């Protein structure tokens, strides 16, 4: 189950619920939690499409960074507890967490890459869901693992590969 709320003017007309659902499913499928479909619970992710101003305020409040960013992830479950929580949910639902996307940043990055805003938003949702699952890109090793899952999810969605090939 995926809950999507469009909060800002300027986001293009789109079936955002379907786009976000496909992106989240693709991210989950490429992660070690790919067996999520077999879990006896509904996995819930809230996606909020909002303004740069709101994301800027959230980024300052929670990450102490005084600027907007493309996507913020707010996990509700520690990654090491995911299996336990999904096996022992009382009400059949697990709230994985929230994603918040900034329209202006997303649109600007999409324009720089020459892609549709919707395609970039799908990538950011994939990226954000992987963060909700506990993946990060702080070091090269973590970044490579996360980028590989993103590439596979985006390929499944028939979307662009956003990462340059690394020269080793």
N, C-alpha and C positions, 0 to 999 in steps of 0.2 A: 504494500500500500504506500502511496506517495502523495503527500499533501503539498499543493503548490498555491502560493498566493502572489498575485501580481499587484505591487503597491505603488509603482511610479508611472507617471506619464512618460511617454516617449518610447516605451518598449513596443516593438512592432506587433501588429496583430498576429497571433500565433496560437496554436493549441499547446500552451505551455505545459499543461498537465501531461499530455502525451509525450512531448519532447523530454520533459524531466524524468518521466517514468522509464522511457527507453534508455536514457543516459545512465540513470541510477542502476537499472538492471544490467546494463553492459559493464559498468564498473564492478558490481558485485560478482558477476559471472567470471571476470578476469582475475579476481582476487582469490586468495586461499579460502575465502568464505563462499566460493562458487556454489556450494551445495545449499545455499540459502533457500532455494525453492523447496527443498526437502524439510526445512525447519517447520515445526508445528506452530509457528507464529507468523503474524504479519509484521513485516519490517516497515517502519514508518520514518520517512525523511521529510522534513518541512523545507521548502525552497521559497525564499522570499526574493522577488525581483524588485529592487528599489533604486533609490537615487544615490549618487556619489556622496551627497551630504550625509545621508543616514549611515552609509558604510564608513565614511570618514569618522563620524562620531563613535561608532562601534569599534573601529580599529584603534582609535585613541583610548577609549575606555578599557578595552580588553587586551590590547597588544602594546599599548603605549607608543603607537606609531601615528604621527600627526599628518596623515594623508589618507585618501581613499585607496582601496585596493580592489582587485577584480572580484574576488570571492573570499568570504570568511566562512569558516567551518566551526560549528559549536557542537562537539560530540557530547552525547548524553551517557555513554557507556565507555568504561575503560576497555581498550582492545583485548586485554587479557581475560576479560570477563564475558566477552561476546558469546562464546559457546555455552557457558553456564546460564546466562540470562535467557538465551533463546530456548534452552531446554526446560527452563523452570518458570516461564511466564505465566502469571496467574490469569490474565485476561486474554491471552492469545495474541497480544501485540507487544512489540518492542520498539520504542522510540529510539532510533539510532542517533538522531541529532538534527540540527538545523544548518542550512546553507543560506547565505545572503549574498546576492550579486548586485554590483553597482552598474547601473545602466551606462553612464558616460564612459567609465573605464572600459567596460566590455565593448561598447561601440567603437571607441578609439582603437583598442587593440585589434578588433576585427578589421577595421579599415586599414590599419598598418599591414595586416597579413593578407589583405585582399579577399576576405571571406565574409560570409553573411553573419550578422549578429547572432542569429539563431544557432548557427554551427559553433560559433565561439562559446555561446552560453552552454550548449550541450557539452563542450569540452570542459568548461569550468565546473559543471555539475558532476561530470565524471571525476575530475580532480578533487572536488570537495567531498564526494562520497568516499573516495579512497582515504582522505584525511579522517573522515568519520570512523573509518575502519582501522585507524591507527597508523597509517602509512605517512611518511614524511619525506622531505627532500633536503634535509639539512646538510648531509655529507654526500660525497660522490656515490658511495655505495647505495645509500638509501634512495638517492635521486634516480639512479639507474633502475632499481627495482620498481619504483613508482612509475617512472616514465614508460617502462616496458608494459606495465598493466594498462596505462593510459593509451599507449599506442594500439594495443590489442583491442581495447574497448572502442576506441575511435574507428578502428578498421571494421569492427563488427557493425558499427553505425554508418559505415561508408563515409567517414569524415576524414579531413586532412590530418596529416602527422605534424604536430606543432613543434616537434623537437628536431634540431639539426643532428645529423649523424656525428657521433663523437669520434674524434681521431685519437687512437691510443698509441 
